[in-house]
Amino acid sequence: MVAGIKFSQITVVVILVLTLLAIVPLREHSHASVQELLLADGVYTAQQASRGSRVYQTTCESCHMPDLEGSEEGPTLLGEEFLEGWDGEILAELMILMVDTMPEEDPGGLSEQDYTDVLAYLLRENGYPPGDELTADALEEIVIEFEG
């Protein structure tokens, strides 16, 4: 009886291990099949950037300044000093930071569309070309690349 139980336990363990070995490569493969986009591919529209400019003027520029160069209250959002720190990250990470910390007096207080539009504005001002509509769903697939 004891030998039968040990055999059954070993069989269950072997089956679990084989199942896990079969599942893990499938999960990695499905992640790899997600097509990454680069900012240079054009990931926002000109209309989004224009709307984002208006939101930025009313909500962000008091800390980050009209020229996006930053101040004591808010860091620069322009050029190498800004982009180099995000190089290789996905755009969703920048969006999370924006939602979690801005505006300073009401973090998360803007609509998803407003945050997305401000992000499009920042991309335009940092020299990335317009293209397709930027959506919250696409942020996980877009990689920030900085070539200084």
C-alpha positions in Angstrom: 0.0 0.0 0.0 2.8 2.5 0.9 4.6 1.7 -2.4 1.4 2.3 -4.3 0.9 5.7 -2.6 4.5 6.7 -3.3 4.2 5.7 -6.9 1.0 7.7 -7.2 2.6 10.8 -5.6 5.6 10.5 -7.9 3.3 10.1 -11.0 1.4 13.3 -9.9 4.6 15.2 -9.5 5.9 14.1 -12.8 2.7 15.1 -14.6 2.7 18.5 -12.9 6.3 19.2 -13.9 5.7 18.1 -17.5 2.6 20.3 -17.6 4.5 23.3 -16.3 7.3 22.7 -18.8 4.7 22.7 -21.6 2.9 25.9 -20.4 5.9 28.1 -19.6 7.2 28.2 -23.2 3.7 28.9 -24.5 3.4 31.9 -22.2 6.7 33.3 -23.2 5.8 32.8 -26.9 2.5 34.6 -26.5 4.3 37.6 -24.9 6.9 37.6 -27.7 4.2 37.7 -30.3 3.1 41.2 -29.1 4.4 43.6 -31.7 6.4 46.4 -30.1 6.1 49.8 -31.6 8.7 52.5 -31.4 7.9 56.2 -31.0 9.4 56.9 -34.4 6.6 54.8 -35.9 4.1 57.6 -35.2 2.0 56.6 -32.2 -0.2 59.7 -31.8 -2.2 62.0 -34.0 -1.7 65.8 -34.5 -5.2 66.3 -33.1 -4.3 64.5 -29.9 -1.1 66.6 -29.5 -3.2 69.8 -30.0 -5.7 68.8 -27.4 -2.8 67.8 -25.1 -1.2 71.3 -25.6 -4.4 72.9 -24.2 -4.6 70.5 -21.2 -0.8 71.1 -20.6 -1.4 74.9 -20.6 -4.1 74.8 -18.0 -2.8 72.0 -15.9 0.9 71.4 -16.2 2.8 74.5 -17.3 2.7 76.2 -13.9 5.2 73.6 -12.7 6.9 72.4 -15.9 6.9 75.9 -17.6 5.4 76.9 -21.0 8.6 75.7 -22.8 8.6 72.3 -20.9 12.0 73.2 -19.6 10.9 72.7 -16.0 11.4 74.6 -12.7 11.9 74.0 -9.1 8.3 72.6 -8.9 8.6 70.3 -11.9 11.3 68.7 -13.9 12.0 69.2 -17.6 9.8 67.3 -20.0 12.0 68.0 -23.0 15.1 66.6 -24.7 17.9 64.4 -23.5 17.5 65.2 -19.8 14.0 63.9 -19.9 14.1 61.2 -22.6 17.4 59.5 -21.5 15.8 58.3 -18.3 13.0 56.6 -20.1 15.1 55.0 -22.8 14.0 51.4 -23.3 10.9 51.6 -21.1 7.4 51.2 -22.4 5.2 54.2 -22.7 2.7 52.8 -20.1 5.4 53.4 -17.4 5.4 57.1 -18.2 1.6 57.2 -18.2 1.5 55.5 -14.8 3.9 58.1 -13.4 1.8 60.9 -14.8 -1.5 59.5 -13.4 0.0 58.7 -10.0 1.7 62.0 -9.5 0.1 64.7 -11.6 -1.3 67.2 -11.4 0.5 67.8 -8.1 -2.7 69.1 -6.3 -4.9 66.3 -7.7 -3.0 63.2 -8.8 -5.1 61.1 -11.1 -7.6 63.9 -11.4 -7.6 64.2 -15.2 -9.5 61.9 -17.6 -7.8 59.1 -19.3 -8.2 61.0 -22.6 -6.6 64.1 -21.1 -3.6 62.1 -19.8 -3.2 60.4 -23.2 -3.5 63.8 -25.0 -0.8 65.4 -22.8 1.4 62.4 -23.5 0.9 62.9 -27.3 1.8 66.6 -26.8 5.0 65.6 -25.0 5.9 63.3 -27.8 5.3 66.0 -30.4 7.4 68.5 -28.5 10.2 66.0 -28.2 10.3 65.6 -32.0 8.5 62.3 -32.5 6.3 62.2 -35.6 2.5 61.9 -35.5 0.8 58.8 -36.9 -2.0 56.6 -35.6 -4.2 57.4 -32.6 -2.6 56.8 -29.2 -4.8 54.7 -27.0 -4.4 53.6 -23.4 -4.5 50.0 -24.6 -1.5 50.5 -26.9 0.8 52.0 -24.2 2.1 48.6 -23.2 3.3 47.9 -26.8 5.1 51.2 -27.4 8.8 51.4 -26.5 10.5 54.7 -25.7 13.8 55.1 -27.6 16.2 57.9 -27.2 19.0 58.4 -29.6 21.0 61.4 -28.3 
